[in-house]
Structure formats: structure tokens, C-alpha cells
Amino acid sequence: MNINDSIILFFTLATLAAVPGTSVALVVTRSATLGVADGIAVVSGIVIGDLVFVSLALLGLSVIANTLGNLFLTIKYLGGAYLIWTGITLWLSQSKASMTLKQRPLGSLVGSFLAGLFMTMGDVKAIVFYMSLFPLFMDTKSVDLTDIGIILTITIMAVGSVKISYAVLATKIARTHLNQTMITFARHVAAACMIGAGSFLIVTN
């Protein structure tokens, strides 16, 4: 890949990452209700999931992905159930307007990471998307380790930077402008988003 293609790919992935959707909603709501660390943990899970799909697409392993369809299906259902369970737990939990590290629920960072990972891994069609995207920027028949390294780095930088920006902004807004009533409302919205996302993963093909 040349420098121009790399720049265009970066901005393409960054733009797509910025489009509001379930992943953005999850990052924002976990950040607003639990703090920026949880938001970044969600982002880490999302990025890891994207890297798996990018790697499969670059290595032409969509056939293997289809062969392992049952595995992905299991991950999808487990991810959906986990998101629903997390949403219910968040809905029933108590929160304070000023969340500190000591007040963070035990294991919330791991929970946030898994929520982001499961949500991303539940969408196996992402492999098809990446396989249709990358030929626009490179000859996929002559991919080498350098190209793979460049694309994986671009993915981390583009997706990670945009989602982390959402996390930081959501946390700042929550801590400076929301009172206890609004925090509770935001927590319920976050819970509803996770329950909805989990249900969506389970019922969609």
C-alpha cells in the first residue's frame, strides 16, 4: 500500500467508526454511567473484534469462517445473552452522579471489554464488508506481511481513536452536566441499548 491509499483507508474507517450505531451507543452509555475507563475497555473489545475480521478478510479465510459457522453462531448467541444480562444488571444497579474508581463495580472493565468484543464478533458479515473494501486500496492477491501490518495498524488507529473520543466526550458531559436523575435515566438508556443489542444479535441471521 502506498501512503495515499493508507490515508484514504484511515479516513474511510474513521468515518465508518464515527457513524452512530450500536457500538457507538455502547461506548457512550458505558462511559457516561461507569466512567471513561469502561468506555475505553469497550473500545478495546470492539477493536480486537475488528482485527479478527480484518485478518480473516486479508488472509482470504472467509471460507474457513463459513466452515466454522457453528462456532461463530455460538459466539453470537453467547454474546447476545451476555449483553442482555449486562443490560439487566445495569438497569437494576445503583449509580452515583460522581463515579470514582473505588465506586466502579468489581469486574466492570472486563465486562465492558467483553461487551464490546461480543457485540463486534456477533456480526460475522463484517468479513464480507472488509473483503469488499480492501480491494479498493490494494491488490489482495499479492498481500504480504507488511501490507497486513499496515492495515491492522490503520484499523487500530482509525477505529480506536474515534471510539475513544466518544468515550471521553460522554464521560465529560456526564460528570459536568448531569444530575442524579439524569444519570439514572442515562443508566436506564444504556441498559436498554445493551438489552436491545443483545436481542438483535440473537434474532438476526
N, C-alpha and C positions, 0 to 999 in steps of 0.2 A: 504493500500500500504506500502511495506517496503522501506527502504532507497535506495536500489539498483534500484528498479523499478522506484522510483521517479527521481533518477539521470538520468536513461536511457530515461525516458519520457521527462525530461527537455532538454536534448541534441537533442532528436528527434524533438521536437517542435522548438527549436532554429535553428536547421539545416534547417527545412522546412521554417522558417521565413526568413532565410538568402537567400533562393533561389530567384534570380531576377524574378520579375513578376510585375503585375500592381500595387500591394500595395507598393512594394519597389520603383517603379518608381514615384509613387505619393509622397511618403515620401521625396525622394531625390529632386525632382523638386520643391516641395513647400518649402523645406528647403533652396535650392540654390537660389530661387528667392525672398522669403519673410523672411527668417531667421529661426533659429533653433526653435524658439517658435512655429512657424506654423508647422514645421516638427513634433514636439512633440505632437501638437494638432491632427495632422493626425494619429499619432501612437495611441493616446488615443482613437480615434474613432474606429480604427482597433481592438484594444484590447477589447473594450466594445462589439463590434460585435462578436468577437470570444468567449467572455464569455457567450453571449446569446446562441450561438450554442453549446458550451461545456455543458452548463447547460441543454439544451434540450436533448442532447445526453445522458448525465449521468442519467437523470430522465426518460429516455425511452419515451420522448414525441415526437418522430418523427411522430407518428400517428396524434397528435394534430397539428404538423407543416403542415402535409399534409392536414388536415381538414381546417387549416387556410391558405390554399394555395392562396386564393384570396388576403388575406392581404399581404402575402409575395410578391405576384405578383405586388401589388400596390406599396409596398416599393421599389421593384426592378425598376419599371418604373420611379417612382419619383426620386430615386437615380440616375438613368441613365440621366434623364433630368437635374438634379441638376449639375452633373459632366460636362455635355455638356455646360450648361450655365456658370459654373465657368471657364471652359476652354476658352470659347469665351471672357469672361470678362478679363481673364488674358492676352490673346493674344492682346487685344485692349488697355490694360493698359500701363502706363509708369512706368519704373523702374529706379533706380539709382544703380550704381555699389556698393555703400556702403549703405545698408539698415539699418535704425535705427528704434527704437521703435516708434518714432514720425512719421516716414515715412510709417509705416505699415498701409495699408488700413483699415478703420474702419470695424470691424466685421470679419477681416480675420482669426482670431483664431477660431471663431465659424464656419466660412466657411470651414476651414481646418479640424476641428473635424467632421463636418457633411459629408465632402467628404470621409474621412476615414471610417466613420460609414456606410454610404450608400453603398460604394464600397463593404464592407465586408458583410453587410446584404443582398446584392443583390445575393449572392451565397448561396442559401438555401441548395445546395448539400453538403455544409460543414458539416451539421448534419450527413449525411451518412458517411462521412470520419471519423468524430470523433467516431461514433458508431462502426466503424470497427477497429479503432485504440486502443481505451481504453481496449477492452477485452484482448489485448496482455499484459497488465500490471496489470489487476485486474479482480476479479470476479464481473462482472457488475450486477449479480443477488443479490449480498449482499452489495451493495453500501450504506454507511452510511454518515452522515453529515461530519464526519472527512475526509473521502476519497474525498468528493466533495470539501471541503475547501482546501485540499492539491492540488488537480488537478487545481482548479481555481487559486491558488497562483502560481503554476508552470507555468500555461499559461501566467499569467501577467508577471512573471519574464522572461520567455523564449522569448515570442514574443515581449514584451516591450523593453527589453534590446537590442535585435538585431536591431529592427527598429530604436530605439533612436540612436544607434551607427551610423546607416546610416545617420540619420538627422544631427548629429554633424559633421561627416566627410564631408558631402555635403556642409554644411554651411562654414566650414573652407576652403575647396577648393575654393568655390565661392568667398569668401572675400579676399583670398590671391593670387589667380592665374587668376582670370577672369577680363578682362577689360569690358568697357561698351558694346562693340559689342558682346562679348561672353555672357554677362549677358542677353542681349536682345535675343540672339539665344537660351540660356537656357530657358528663359521665354516662347519662342515660342514652344520649345520642350515640356515643361511642359504643356502648353495649349493643344498641340496636343495629348499628352498622356491622359489628362483628357477627351478630346472630344472622343478619341478612346475608352477609358474605359467605358464612358457613353453609347456610341453607342453599345459596346459589351454587356453591361448589358441588353439593350433594345431588341436586336435582338436574344439573345441566350435563349434557353428554360431552 
